[in-house]
Amino acid sequence: MKERLKRRMVYEFFMVINNFIKEQMKVDFDKRFSHAMYLNLENLESEIKAINEVKKPSAKYEEYQQKKTMIGEKYSDKDENGKPILIESMGNQVYKVETNKEEATKEIIKLNEEYSETIKERQKGLKEFLELMEEEIEVDICKISFKYFPDKYNIVDHGIIKLMIKETKEEMEALLLA
């Protein structure tokens, strides 16, 4: 059945299905539910490939990131074994640079100047990507009856996979009251 969804939702739906398939190795789902999941993966695969291609950084930007990482590693504080110390920063691991902060900052500024156009292109590309993810597109969603859904699964995932429920809102209410 054709649905109009934002690309962001399509991407989330695809990721949740992937997680379910990984879980299937541990749990036996109803064969109809499993088949619907695989059909939805197939239906969304080309759109997901296109999304991943658009969000992928250029080779020049990856080169910039590698050089930036090398600067961090070069000037990072080291542990007792001489290995760079990594810290958690906004969900990413970065090198702890306190002792040689001034030198590192100078090199990063120089690197940023050298790659300024590449950085601007990446920022522009990310902005376009975010706009793209908010566009509505038409995708084919395989729907099945709620009675074939697993008895137990993550409540957070339900907000996404409910797209697969064949029943109308009224039919679902009646089913839940039965």
C-alpha positions in Angstrom: 0.0 0.0 0.0 1.4 3.4 -1.0 2.1 5.8 1.9 3.3 9.4 1.9 6.1 9.8 4.4 9.0 12.1 5.1 12.3 10.5 4.2 13.4 10.8 7.8 10.5 8.5 8.8 11.3 6.1 5.9 14.9 5.9 7.2 13.8 5.3 10.8 11.3 2.6 9.6 14.1 0.9 7.7 16.4 0.9 10.7 13.8 -0.5 13.0 13.1 -3.3 10.5 16.8 -4.1 10.4 16.8 -4.3 14.2 13.8 -6.7 14.2 15.5 -8.9 11.6 18.6 -9.1 13.9 16.3 -10.0 16.8 14.7 -12.7 14.7 17.8 -14.7 15.2 16.9 -15.0 18.9 13.1 -15.0 18.7 10.6 -16.8 16.4 8.2 -14.2 14.9 5.0 -15.2 13.1 6.0 -16.0 9.5 3.6 -13.4 8.1 5.2 -10.7 10.3 8.7 -11.8 9.2 7.7 -11.8 5.5 6.1 -8.4 5.8 9.3 -7.1 7.4 11.5 -8.5 4.5 9.1 -7.1 1.9 9.3 -3.6 3.5 13.1 -3.8 3.5 13.1 -4.6 -0.2 10.6 -1.8 -0.9 12.7 0.8 0.9 16.2 -0.4 0.0 16.7 1.9 -3.1 15.5 5.0 -1.2 17.9 4.1 1.7 20.8 3.7 -0.6 20.1 7.1 -2.2 19.8 8.7 1.3 23.1 7.2 2.4 24.8 8.3 -0.8 23.6 11.9 -0.3 24.8 12.1 3.3 28.2 10.5 2.6 31.0 13.1 2.9 33.3 13.8 -0.1 36.7 12.2 -0.3 38.3 15.7 0.3 36.2 16.1 3.5 37.2 12.7 4.7 40.9 13.6 4.1 40.3 16.8 6.2 38.8 14.7 9.0 41.8 12.3 8.9 44.3 15.1 9.2 42.3 16.7 12.0 42.3 13.4 13.9 46.1 13.1 13.3 46.6 16.5 14.8 44.5 15.5 17.8 46.5 12.3 18.2 49.8 14.1 17.8 49.1 16.7 20.5 47.0 14.6 22.8 47.8 13.9 26.4 49.2 10.4 26.9 48.5 7.8 29.5 51.2 6.0 31.5 51.7 3.6 28.5 52.2 6.5 26.1 48.9 6.0 24.4 46.7 9.0 23.5 43.9 9.6 26.0 40.4 9.5 24.5 37.4 11.3 26.1 33.7 11.3 25.4 32.4 14.6 23.8 28.8 14.9 22.6 28.7 11.2 21.8 32.0 11.1 20.0 35.4 10.0 21.2 38.0 12.8 20.9 41.6 13.1 22.1 42.2 14.8 25.3 44.4 17.8 24.5 45.3 20.0 27.5 49.1 20.1 27.7 49.8 21.1 24.0 46.5 22.9 23.5 48.0 26.0 21.9 50.1 24.1 19.3 47.1 21.9 18.5 44.8 24.9 18.1 47.3 26.6 15.7 47.5 23.5 13.5 43.7 23.1 13.5 43.2 26.7 12.5 45.8 26.3 9.7 44.0 23.1 8.6 40.6 24.8 8.6 42.0 27.6 6.4 43.5 25.0 4.0 40.2 23.1 3.8 37.8 26.1 4.1 36.0 25.5 0.8 35.7 21.8 1.6 34.2 22.6 5.0 31.8 25.1 3.5 30.7 22.5 0.9 30.1 19.9 3.6 28.0 22.4 5.7 26.0 23.2 2.6 25.6 19.5 1.8 24.4 18.7 5.3 21.9 21.6 5.2 20.6 20.2 1.9 20.5 16.7 3.4 18.4 17.8 6.3 16.0 19.5 3.9 15.9 16.4 1.8 15.0 14.3 4.9 12.0 16.5 5.6 10.6 16.0 2.0 7.6 13.7 1.7 7.9 10.8 -0.7 5.6 8.0 -1.7 6.7 4.5 -0.6 5.2 1.1 -0.7 4.5 -0.3 2.8 3.5 -3.9 3.2 0.7 -4.0 5.8 -0.5 -7.0 7.9 -3.1 -7.6 10.5 -2.1 -6.6 14.0 -2.8 -10.1 15.2 0.4 -11.3 13.5 2.6 -8.8 15.3 4.9 -10.2 18.0 3.4 -10.3 21.5 6.5 -8.6 22.9 8.7 -5.9 21.4 10.2 -2.5 22.3 7.5 0.1 22.9 9.7 2.7 21.2 9.8 0.7 18.0 6.0 0.5 18.0 5.8 4.2 17.1 7.5 3.3 13.8 6.3 -0.2 12.9 2.7 0.7 13.4 2.9 1.8 9.8 2.6 -1.9 9.0 -0.8 -2.3 10.8 -3.5 -3.0 8.3 -6.4 -2.2 10.6 -8.0 1.2 10.8 -7.9 3.2 14.0 -11.5 2.2 14.7 -10.8 -1.5 14.0 -7.7 -1.3 16.3 -9.8 0.2 19.2 -12.4 -2.6 18.8 -9.6 -5.2 18.6 -8.0 -3.9 21.8 -11.3 -3.8 23.7 -12.1 -7.4 22.7 
